[in-house]
Amino acid sequence: MVLSPVLGKLVSKRVVLASASPRRQEILTNVGLRFEVVPSWFKETLEKSSFAAPFEYAVETARQKALEVANRMHVKHMRTPDVVIGADTIVSVDEQILEKPVDKQDAYRMLSRLNGKEHSVFTGVAIIHCHSKDSKLEMEITDFYEETKVKFSELSEELLWEYIHSGEPMDKAGGYGIQALGGMLVEYVHGDFLNVVGFPLNHFCKKLAELYYPPSKHNVQHKKYDSIPSVDTFENLSDGESESSNFTEHKGASKLDSSGKHSSGGVYTSENSSGVRTGFTVPLENQNGVSQRPPEVPSKILELMDGFRASKALLVASKLKIFDHLKHKGPLKAVDIANEIGTSVCGTERLLDACAALGLLEKTPQGYGNTDSVNTFLTSDGEYSLHGYIIHSNDHLWPLFTNLESAIKEGSRQNHRAFGKKAEDLFKDYYHSQEGKQCFMAAMHSIARLTARDVATAFDLSRFKSACDLGGCTGALARELVQIYPNLKVTVFDLPEVIANISYFQPSGQHTAPVTFVSGDFFKDKLPEADLYILSRILHDWPDEKIHVLLSKISALCRPGSALLVAETVLDEQKTHPSRAVLQSLSITEGCAILLAEMVLDDEKKNRSTALLQSLNMLVQTEGKERSGSEYQALLEQHGFTNVKIRITGNLLDVILCVKT
Ligand SMILES: Cc1cn([C@H]2C[C@H](O)[C@@H](COP(=O)(O)OP(=O)(O)OP(=O)(O)O)O2)c(=O)[nH]c1=O
């Protein structure tokens, strides 16, 4: 595969496309690139007159789009991508820059300017390589632009308005889409057709080639913004890795032939005799007008279909402590790791290659090494390690989830099927052995460490003097609270089996204000007194009847003005995603609702599925469930808690604060 050395370099990297443009997503998907889409929030409002040339404006906007996403992912979501790609397409005519029209009149103004003339389409692209060093984001930015000349025919007013009324111009630079109806307006195209559609794929591949295979010194040519590598073809780029590259050729992919030009046979048309690409091919139809080409399976469905394989590869690599070995001794070859952990060489090599393809490991001639995020989150000794939760997922949740079908049919937990014993009280199951206890506590500890800051700061809690974290387990949230609110005294109340094991989870060497631990069962025993009660990831474990028992106990202890803080994943009313209307009805501030709406746009699908899969997770193992904002509100109000406020944090847990009146 001629291209694999270039795009194959991105296979093991976490690549993010900082663009909402469906065209860009399609172009990159068609060549087999795997990436995540995180649309940029950067507003395209740079002062155009401050740029000497139109392409400089496009390049700078592309840079800002990509930078915004890289920073947001690093800071807000604690997920540093390896590569962020941003792009911006503009149309330039008579020294003017045209972006997307704001309304039909604007589209008319733009199309009238382009009518009968040649104009330039510029796409600026920024490729940012990110590294997280000591929690700081380091970035290397590469940018370039591509220009394509397009000429419109002389078009009548009537045709222009007909085109505008089709709705096609509205989300496209210059007010037209060359790949669809707009193609009929175009007399000729000189240059890269895909550049007009929003992404200059050919130049992008050349840029990657230049980055990953720097030309030898005597060949280097310096040009501002336009540093096409000295290699004209991609054929001479193959290296040892290319043979084993995971880059896959997709059926409808736009291929490059040995001269670096597009060849026919893909989604896009072949070239005409003058080397000008003219439009998209239409799938062949048989006599009945039925498309002969089978529909392409969306990559999302394939990803979900095989998702369990990726999960299990991650869980097993963690269980075998492969990431720990690589952190301390890497890079290591497969045979060395197999010897260290006592596994087969052939099996280990396959697992390591799968982890590399999933972006967890880096594979170099020296061997396999951890990526930065694996060092932070997957090794067992990291401060924010998820290792505890991963082992819990492998040993406990996985067997339960294999019985999901029975859980759905029966509507109940599946411990008896997964572990061959009758389900007792949820926590008795977990705490029946010392190993089980520590495994469960480590799982809860890792989630608490990751969410504690967002839970503790979702509301200003400085007016409270004492807090009691019911079911607070290892005290991870309690310690965050005393750090943020030095005047707050926090008591963690949990089962005696838990309190007996907390010493394993106390931070060593760090001086933090003390947290008090009290043992007891919050359903049966007397609760410590406090101004603020906290229930973090507790209510979702239980059915409404048990929640009423607990809330009535807490309510009876609360004085007017005392409060209850609940941290859970909050579903919206349709159980799809958090919605602005719901939050406003729950006294959410306007600012927060706007923030939320933006967050929803960005992470909507991921948050939605995470929360709803968590609800399935509760079904297979507990009697509880995840609840919507109004379900929590109703439960709380029944026990005299009012002024219910919800903050959607964007982290795994959302936060609800209510006051006893
Ligand atoms: C000229 C032309 C533009 N376009 C599109 C490409 C871009 O998606 C869009 C220009 O707007 P952009 O601001 O470059 O991109 P976008 O708003 O779609 O996405 P994002 O900002 O999130 O990256 O116009 C076509 O689809 N066909 C065309 O013929």
The ligand as an ORCA input file, in Angstrom:
! r2SCAN-3c Opt
* xyz 0 1
  C     -16.161     26.336     -1.305
  C     -16.701     25.155     -0.581
  C     -16.664     25.086      0.812
  N     -17.167     24.003      1.479
  C     -17.173     23.933      2.947
  C     -15.904     23.375      3.571
  C     -16.013     23.852      5.006
  O     -16.734     22.871      5.747
  C     -16.831     25.108      4.914
  C     -16.041     26.346      5.251
  O     -16.156     26.605      6.605
  P     -15.018     26.398      7.671
  O     -15.141     27.497      8.668
  O     -13.689     26.207      7.028
  O     -15.399     24.999      8.325
  P     -16.720     24.566      9.079
  O     -17.403     25.734      9.728
  O     -17.539     23.721      8.148
  O     -16.159     23.591     10.206
  P     -15.118     23.972     11.406
  O     -15.032     25.472     11.546
  O     -15.700     23.312     12.619
  O     -13.815     23.370     10.995
  O     -17.265     25.219      3.542
  C     -17.716     22.943      0.763
  O     -18.178     21.964      1.377
  N     -17.734     22.977     -0.600
  C     -17.248     24.030     -1.304
  O     -17.288     23.993     -2.548
*
